[in-house]
């Protein structure tokens, strides 16, 4: 049985990401994945698009994909440890990408944010708007104080997205993450905190 303080913290973190999450902007809608996203996910896997988080299915197998969209993708949210959201075009309903919160630390009220856009959706402001929406939600409605974003020093597009979304560049974490080739890469560290002024994209 959980002790009183720990139990209250656990209930609070589960409640923070609970309920039906739907964040709407002018050009994107962020909402949980569901079985209706199976055709889009299959299309992404078949095309070999490289934007999906590492825990997403990468093989065209019907049962694992169905289980993932029905249960697996929601596990972090269910336990208050993070959330994966689909980035959807509000007019067409097309899947544009994914965005989510992870490495949530409820003791320090902090987390990291990560996102990926489909190749055809890049360069249109969707990533910036998605990042702004989920950051405002995390800091204003979920009770978090700090959202951290890391991007490779060579990833100019992600660096620009972070800056446009009002993130503050804090420095470079040397050799902080290994890429697909096993090479340790330097990462630029950005953050937004709850006491930052409200951001409006120029």
C-alpha positions in Angstrom: 0.0 0.0 0.0 1.3 3.5 -0.9 2.0 5.8 2.0 -0.2 9.0 2.1 2.2 11.5 0.5 3.4 9.1 -2.2 -0.1 8.0 -3.0 -1.3 11.6 -3.4 1.6 12.3 -5.7 0.8 9.3 -7.8 -2.9 10.2 -8.1 -1.9 13.8 -9.0 0.4 12.7 -11.8 -2.1 10.3 -13.3 -4.8 13.0 -13.2 -2.5 15.5 -14.9 -2.4 13.5 -18.1 -5.9 11.9 -17.6 -9.1 12.5 -19.6 -9.5 13.2 -23.2 -6.6 15.3 -24.4 -7.3 17.4 -27.5 -5.2 20.5 -28.2 -6.3 22.6 -31.1 -4.4 25.2 -33.1 -4.9 27.0 -36.4 -3.0 24.4 -38.4 -2.8 21.3 -36.2 -4.8 19.2 -33.7 -3.0 17.1 -31.1 -4.9 14.1 -29.8 -4.2 10.6 -28.6 -3.5 7.8 -31.1 -6.3 5.3 -31.8 -7.1 2.3 -34.0 -8.3 4.6 -36.7 -4.7 5.7 -37.2 -3.7 2.2 -38.3 -3.8 3.0 -42.1 -1.6 6.0 -41.6 0.9 4.2 -39.4 1.0 1.3 -42.0 1.7 3.9 -44.7 4.5 5.5 -42.7 6.1 2.1 -42.0 5.8 1.0 -45.6 7.4 4.2 -46.8 10.3 3.9 -44.4 9.6 7.4 -42.9 12.0 8.1 -40.1 10.2 10.4 -37.8 8.5 7.9 -35.4 9.7 7.6 -31.7 11.8 4.5 -31.1 9.1 2.6 -29.2 6.6 2.7 -32.2 6.1 -0.3 -34.4 8.5 -0.6 -37.2 7.3 -3.8 -38.9 4.2 -4.4 -40.9 2.4 -6.9 -38.6 -1.3 -6.4 -38.0 -1.6 -7.7 -34.5 1.3 -5.8 -32.9 0.2 -2.5 -34.7 -3.4 -3.0 -33.4 -2.2 -3.7 -29.8 0.1 -0.7 -29.9 -2.6 1.7 -31.0 -5.1 0.2 -28.6 -3.0 -0.1 -25.5 0.8 0.2 -25.9 0.9 3.9 -27.0 -1.2 4.9 -24.0 0.8 3.2 -21.2 2.9 6.2 -20.3 -0.2 8.4 -20.1 -2.1 5.8 -18.0 0.6 5.9 -15.3 1.3 9.7 -15.6 4.8 9.2 -16.9 4.4 10.9 -20.3 2.1 11.1 -23.3 2.2 10.4 -27.0 0.0 12.5 -29.2 -0.7 12.4 -32.9 -0.3 15.6 -34.9 -3.3 15.9 -37.2 -4.3 18.3 -40.0 -7.6 19.9 -38.8 -9.0 20.0 -42.3 -8.1 16.7 -43.8 -7.5 14.6 -40.8 -4.1 13.5 -42.2 -1.4 12.4 -39.8 1.3 15.0 -39.9 3.6 13.7 -37.2 3.9 12.9 -33.5 4.7 14.8 -30.4 5.0 13.8 -26.7 6.3 14.4 -23.2 8.6 11.9 -21.6 11.1 11.5 -18.8 8.5 13.1 -16.5 9.8 13.8 -13.0 7.0 14.7 -10.7 9.3 15.4 -7.8 11.0 18.2 -9.7 8.0 18.9 -12.0 10.0 18.5 -15.1 9.9 16.6 -18.4 11.4 16.5 -21.9 9.5 17.0 -25.1 10.1 15.3 -28.4 8.5 15.5 -31.8 8.8 14.3 -35.4 7.1 15.4 -38.6 6.4 13.4 -41.7 8.7 14.5 -44.6 5.8 16.1 -46.5 4.7 18.1 -43.5 8.1 19.7 -42.7 8.8 23.4 -43.3 5.2 24.5 -42.9 5.2 25.6 -39.2 3.4 22.4 -38.0 6.2 21.4 -35.6 6.5 24.9 -34.1 2.7 25.1 -33.5 2.6 21.6 -32.1 5.5 22.4 -29.8 3.9 25.6 -28.6 0.6 23.9 -27.9 1.9 21.0 -25.9 4.3 23.2 -24.0 1.6 25.6 -22.9 -0.6 22.6 -21.9 2.2 21.0 -19.9 3.1 24.2 -18.0 -0.4 25.7 -17.5 -2.6 22.7 -17.1 -0.5 19.7 -16.0 1.3 21.3 -13.1 4.8 21.0 -14.6 7.4 23.7 -14.1 10.0 22.9 -16.7 9.9 21.4 -20.2 13.3 20.6 -21.7 14.0 20.1 -25.4 17.2 18.6 -26.8 18.3 18.8 -30.4 21.5 17.7 -32.2 23.8 20.6 -32.9 23.7 19.7 -36.6 19.8 19.7 -36.7 19.2 23.2 -37.9 15.5 22.7 -38.4 14.9 21.5 -34.8 17.0 24.3 -33.5 14.9 26.9 -35.3 11.6 25.2 -34.2 12.7 25.5 -30.5 13.6 29.1 -30.9 10.4 30.0 -32.7 8.4 28.3 -29.9 10.1 30.5 -27.3 12.5 28.0 -25.9 15.6 29.4 -24.2 18.9 28.0 -25.3 20.9 26.9 -22.2 24.0 25.3 -23.6 25.4 22.2 -25.2 25.5 18.7 -23.6 28.6 17.1 -25.1 28.2 13.6 -26.3 24.8 13.3 -24.6 23.1 11.0 -27.1 24.1 8.2 -29.4 22.8 8.2 -32.9 21.8 5.2 -35.0 25.4 4.6 -36.0 26.5 4.4 -32.3 28.2 7.8 -32.4 27.8 10.1 -29.4 26.5 13.4 -30.5 26.5 16.8 -28.9 23.0 18.1 -28.0 21.8 21.7 -27.7 19.6 22.0 -24.5 16.6 24.3 -24.5 13.9 24.8 -22.0 10.7 26.6 -21.1 9.6 27.1 -17.5 6.2 28.0 -16.1 7.4 31.5 -15.0 8.5 32.5 -18.5 6.4 35.2 -20.2 3.7 33.8 -22.5 5.2 33.3 -25.9 3.7 34.5 -29.2 5.4 33.4 -32.4 6.6 36.4 -34.4 
